[in-house]
Amino acid sequence: MTPLILRILGAVAELGSAVLCWFLGSTLASPLRQDRLFSQNKAQYALLAFLFVPALVLAVVALFWVPPRVSGGGPLPEGRRWRLVLVLVLLAAFLIGLAR
């Protein structure tokens, strides 16, 4: 089994990734609505990269640490459901930020 502390750290990583996905969605909302996504200044692109890269790293950490695993083996079938829930949480956070 994945140690409990790693699962807790994975849940914290998932929360951080969801917050960053929400900020990424809210940052992209205005340029998408005004149809000027590709005509932004360098600072906006830097902000998007600053939000996207850590969100992606934290999401990968969460996807590996939160679902239960067998020692020395692969993920349990229950882990597939957890990973689906985690991905849906990230997608929902991004879409909520985008709709805002």
C-alpha positions as CSV (number, residue, x, y, z in Angstrom):
1,M,0.0,0.0,0.0
2,T,1.0,3.6,-0.5
3,P,1.9,5.0,2.9
4,L,-0.8,7.3,4.4
5,I,1.6,10.3,4.5
6,L,2.2,10.1,0.8
7,R,-1.5,9.8,0.1
8,I,-2.1,12.9,2.3
9,L,0.7,14.8,0.4
10,G,-0.9,13.7,-2.9
11,A,-4.2,15.1,-1.8
12,V,-2.5,18.4,-0.9
13,A,-0.9,18.4,-4.3
14,E,-4.2,17.8,-5.9
15,L,-5.7,20.7,-4.0
16,G,-2.8,22.9,-5.1
17,S,-3.2,21.8,-8.7
18,A,-6.9,22.4,-8.7
19,V,-6.3,26.0,-7.4
20,L,-3.7,26.6,-10.1
21,C,-6.1,25.1,-12.8
22,W,-8.7,27.5,-11.6
23,F,-6.4,30.5,-11.8
24,L,-5.3,29.3,-15.3
25,G,-8.9,29.1,-16.4
26,S,-9.7,32.6,-15.1
27,T,-6.5,34.0,-16.7
28,L,-7.5,32.5,-20.1
29,A,-11.1,33.6,-19.8
30,S,-10.7,37.2,-20.8
31,P,-8.4,36.7,-23.8
32,L,-10.7,33.9,-25.1
33,R,-13.8,36.0,-24.8
34,Q,-12.1,38.9,-26.6
35,D,-10.6,36.7,-29.3
36,R,-7.1,37.8,-28.6
37,L,-5.5,34.7,-27.2
38,F,-2.5,34.8,-29.5
39,S,-1.9,38.5,-29.4
40,Q,-0.9,38.9,-25.8
41,N,2.2,40.4,-24.4
42,K,5.1,38.4,-23.1
43,A,4.1,38.9,-19.4
44,Q,0.7,37.1,-20.1
45,Y,2.5,34.1,-21.7
46,A,4.9,34.0,-18.8
47,L,1.9,34.0,-16.4
48,L,0.3,31.1,-18.3
49,A,3.5,29.1,-18.2
50,F,3.9,29.9,-14.5
51,L,0.4,28.6,-13.8
52,F,0.4,25.6,-16.2
53,V,3.8,24.0,-15.4
54,P,3.3,23.7,-11.6
55,A,-0.3,22.7,-12.0
56,L,0.8,19.9,-14.3
57,V,3.6,18.7,-11.9
58,L,1.3,18.7,-8.9
59,A,-1.4,16.8,-10.9
60,V,1.1,14.1,-11.8
61,V,2.2,13.9,-8.2
62,A,-1.4,13.6,-7.0
63,L,-2.2,11.0,-9.7
64,F,0.6,8.7,-8.5
65,W,0.3,9.2,-4.7
66,V,-3.4,9.4,-4.0
67,P,-4.7,6.1,-5.4
68,P,-3.9,3.0,-3.3
69,R,-1.2,0.7,-4.7
70,V,-0.1,-2.8,-3.7
71,S,3.5,-3.0,-2.4
72,G,5.7,-4.0,-5.3
73,G,2.8,-4.1,-7.7
74,G,0.6,-1.9,-9.8
75,P,-2.4,0.1,-8.9
76,L,-5.6,-1.5,-7.5
77,P,-8.8,-1.3,-9.4
78,E,-10.0,1.2,-6.9
79,G,-7.1,3.4,-8.0
80,R,-8.6,3.8,-11.4
81,R,-11.7,5.3,-10.0
82,W,-9.6,7.7,-7.8
83,R,-7.6,8.8,-10.8
84,L,-10.8,9.5,-12.7
85,V,-12.2,11.5,-9.8
86,L,-8.9,13.5,-9.6
87,V,-8.9,14.3,-13.3
88,L,-12.5,15.4,-13.2
89,V,-11.8,17.6,-10.2
90,L,-8.9,19.3,-12.2
91,L,-11.1,19.7,-15.2
92,A,-14.0,21.1,-13.2
93,A,-11.6,23.6,-11.5
94,F,-10.3,24.7,-14.9
95,L,-13.8,25.0,-16.4
96,I,-15.1,27.0,-13.3
97,G,-12.2,29.4,-13.7
98,L,-12.9,29.7,-17.4
99,A,-16.6,30.4,-16.9
100,R,-15.9,33.0,-14.3
